Amino acid sequence: MPDIVYLRINRRLLLLPNPPTQNQPNPPSSQPFLGETSNLNIIAGRLRDIQTFSGPTVDWLIHVARLILDPRGAGILYTFQTETVQYWLNRELAGSWRQVAAGEQLQPTIYEYRRLDGQPMDLTRICDCQIDSMSTRHTREEAEFRNAIPTQHIECIISRASYDRTLTSSHLIPACLGDAGVQYIFERFTGLSNPVTRHHQSITIPLNLFLDAFVASFELGFWNTGDVCISSLCTLPCIDMVQNQYEVHVFIPHELNINGLQRGPNDPHLHRYVISVRTDPPSGVFAWHYVQCVLRRFGTEEYRAVNNIVHFAFEFPPTDDEPELDCFFGE
């Protein structure tokens, strides 16, 4: 058997998603079925492939498990100490299992996530629609972004280029999920309740068109590595000077540079390139997008087979006052 890392949950601790509809795109989940005892493998991947993103320890997996199952809660991973992976694949966690500590070496084994309070959890739904392509965005949103450039000095958060003909407002949460869907995700992952629509600046970032294409297809994500103070002279608390720091993770097997193009021999690698971003969008918005990247790369067929696990997607055809744009930042 290949060296596979499994992340799973016991189905008795899994709230059951109800079918989303146009009128209720984010219905509350139902309680688990009584007597349901099988396990659900959430993600699975070869150890060396997962280590491309996680590094050598379990810390990445612990955080990803929380984001998938309980974004703002507290929980831990367990793993077995006796027998084999094959033995435990279809068996429940037992007394021989132990808690996994932060900093441990990541192993090709089974990890199971549970909340500290033992309560059931909601799975993060899968977004199957690609984030808005350039031909389906709306004039209002793009005009607002374009008008902001002279006053806010917007530049691509990765390449730091500010040439306006290649710069776009890149959505981390797709507009096709609608205002209610965006609000639900925003609150679940940030804990904030302020109103957010599908065109709100709190879910978008400035990127060049090449990088935007990878973000839109969940092939490029942003892994939060903590806060950093951008003032080397700072000795006092300085909220305005603190930024979130992220590693850019590329989820496709291509060598890209920081402009989103094929990497040359002297170009910096895009994968694991470190950037700093101010507090808007909140880190929770980046986290939701990152989880979608992980699920697209490592999510199991079992996960995709969960009833009603896919977000409801809306169609938003252009209206007379919001015509289609074939190109952003045209003449």
N, C-alpha and C positions, 0 to 999 in steps of 0.2 A: 504493500500500500504506500502511495506517495506520502511525503511529509506534509500533511494537511493540518492547518489550524482551523478549528471549528469554534464558532460562537453561537450559543443556543440559549433558549429559554424553555422552561417547563410550561406546557400549554395550560395547566391549571392556574397559572399566574398571568395569563394573557387575556386581556379584554378583547372582545370580539367586535371588529369594525362593522358598522351598519352601512347599508348601501347609500352612497352619496347621490344626491339629485340636484337639479338646477335650483330648486327652491330651498334645499337644505344640503349644501355641499359638504358640511362638516358635522354630521349628526353624532351625538354622543354614542359611545360604544356600549355594548351589553356585557354583562358579567360572564365569566367563563362557564362552559357547560360543566355541570356537576359530574364528577367521575372521570373527567378528561385527564389523562396522565401521561400522554406521549410528549416527546420533546420536539421543538421546532428549531432546526438549524437556521440561523439568521444569515450569517456570512460564513464562507469557507474558501480557503485559498492556500496555495503552496506557501510554505514558510518563507522561502526566499522572495516570493512576490509580495507578500504582506510586509516583510522587512524593508522593502523599498520605501514604504511610507512610515512604518512604525519605528524603524531602527531596531536595536537588539532587545529592548525590554517590552514588558507587557503594558506599559503606561498608555500607549496609543490605543490599544484594544480596550482597556478599561474605560477610557474616555469615549471612544466610539460606541461602546455598549450602552453607556449612559445616554448618549445623544439619540440613539435609535429607540431606546425603551423608556427613558425617563429623563428628558433633557435637563430639568432643573431639580431633580431629586438626588437621592444618595443611595448608592448600592455598591455591591462588590461582586467580584468574580470568584468562582470556585473551580477547582479541578480535582481529578482523582489521584489517588496515591498508589492504588493496587490495580492489578489486571491491566488490560490494554485498551486502546482506542476502540478497536473492533468490539470488545466486550461491552463497553459503555455506550456505544452509539444509540442503542435502542433500550437503554435502561435508565431509570431515574437516579438522580443524585442520592447518595447514601451516606452513611456515617463515616465511611472511609475517605470522603472528599474533604478538602481543606480550603481555607480562604487564600486567595492569591494576593500577595503584597506588592505594592508599587515598587518598581525597580527590579523585579525579578526578570530573569531571562525569558524571552518569548520562546515557547516550545511548540512542536507539532503535536498538539493534544486537543482535548475538548475543554472549553471554558464555558461555564454557565453563569449567567447574570441573575442576581436577585436583589430586590430592594431590601434595605436594612429593616424596614417595618413589615416585610413579608407580604405587602399588598400587591394585587395584580396591576399590570402595566398596559399602556396603550402602545402599540407599534407605530412607529413613524410611517406614514403612508408614502407610497412611491409616486413620484411625478414622472409620468410617461410622455408628457408633451415636451417638445424642445422649447427652451426659453425663446421668447419672441425673436423671429428672424427679422432682418432689416426691412423686409418688404411688408411687414404687418404692424409696424409700430405707428404711433399716431402723431400727428402734427403738434398737438398741444404739448405732449411730453417732450418731444425733441426740441421744440421752440424754447421751452423753459430751460432746458439743459444748455442749448446753444447761447441763450441770452445771459446765462450765468457765467460763461467763460471769461469775459473781460473783467468782471468784478471779483471773481473768486480764483482766477488763475488756475483753472482746472487742468490737470495733466493726467496721463495714464498712470495708475497707481503702481504699475510694474516697471514699464520702460522709462517712465518720467518724461516722455515726449509730450508736447502740448500742441502739435500741429493739428489744427481743428478739422482738417479734411479726413483724418484717419481716426478721430476720437469719437466715441459713442457712449451713450448712457447704457451700461450693461446691467441687465437685471439679474440679481441673485435669486429672486423668487419670480417665476414667470407670471406675466399678466393673464395668461390663459386660465389661471386658477381663480380669477375673479377677486373682487374686493373682499368678500367674506373669507375666501380661502387664504388670501394674503394675510388678513387680520388674524385668523386662527393660527397660522404658522408663526407669525410675529409674536403673538402672546405666548404660545407654547415654548418657543425657544429663547425669548428674551425676558419674559416675565413682565413686560411693559404693556399697558392697556391703552396707550394713546392711539387715536384713530390713524390707521395706515391704509391707503388704497393701493391698487395695483400699479399706480404711476408715482408713488411717493418716493422722495429722495432717500428715505431710510432703507430702501431695498435695492438701490442701484449704486454702481461705482463707475467711474470713468476709465475706460480701457480703449486700446486701439482695436480696430476691426478684426485683426487676426486673432488676438487674444480673446475677444468677445465671442468669436465662433466656438472656441474650445469651452468657454464658460457656459455658453448656451446649450451645449450638448453634454454637459456634466463630465467633461474630460479634463478639466482643470479646476482645482479647488484650492481653498486657502485654509491652512491648518494653524490655529491660534497657538502661539508659543508664549503668550503673556504680554504684559505691558512693558513699555520702555519709555524713559524720559529722554526727550530729544535735546535737552539743554545740558551740555557738559559742565556748565557753571552752576547748575541748580543745587542749592543746599536746603531749600525749604519746599514744603508741599506746593505743587504747581500743576493743578489739574489741567490747565490749558496746554501744558507742554507734554502731557503724557499721551502716548499713542499705543494702539494695539499692534503687536508684532505678529506677522504671519510668515509661514513657509509656504511657497507656492508648490503644490503637488500636481504633477502631470500623470494622468491615469491611462495614457496610451503609450505604446512602445515606440515613441519617436523622440529623437534628439532635437529639442527646440531651444532657441535662444530667448532672451527676455523680450523680444519683439513678437514672439509667436511664430517665427520663421525657422526654417531648417538651420540647425546650429552649424556654424563654421568652426574651424580648428581653434580660433582665438576668441570665440564668443563665450560669454558666461552661460552656464547651464540654467535653463528655466526651472527644471525640477530642483526643489529645495532652495530656490532663490528666496532670500529673506527681504520682506518689505515691512514698512510701518504705515499704518492707516489711522486717521483720526476716528473718533467714536461714532461717526455716522457713515455707513450703517453700523448698528450694534453688532457685537461679536456673535450674538445668537443667530443673526441672519446669515452671516458667513458659515456658521455651524450647520444650519439646515442645508445649505447648498453643498457643503462638504459631505454630509451624510448621503445626499443623493449621488454624489460621485462614488462614494464607497459602495453603496448598494448596486450601482450600475456595474461596477467592476467585480465585486465579490459577493453580491447578494445571491442567495440560493434560489433554485426553482421552487423549493418548499415555501420560501418567503413570498415569492410572487404568486403562489397558488392560494395564499390566504384570501378568503372571500372578502371582497370590497377593500382590498389593500391599496388600490390605485386612486389617486386624487381625481375628483370630477374636474373636467376641463371644459371651459366655455369657448365658444366661437365669438369673436368680436369683429365683425366686418366693419370696414370704414364707413362713416356717414358723410353727409355733405360737408360738414364742418371739420371732419377728420379724415381727409383723403389718404390713400396709401402713399407711402414714400418708397420709391425704387432705390433711392440712394440718400444716405445721411450726409448732411453738410454739403449740399449741392451748390450750384452757382448762386 
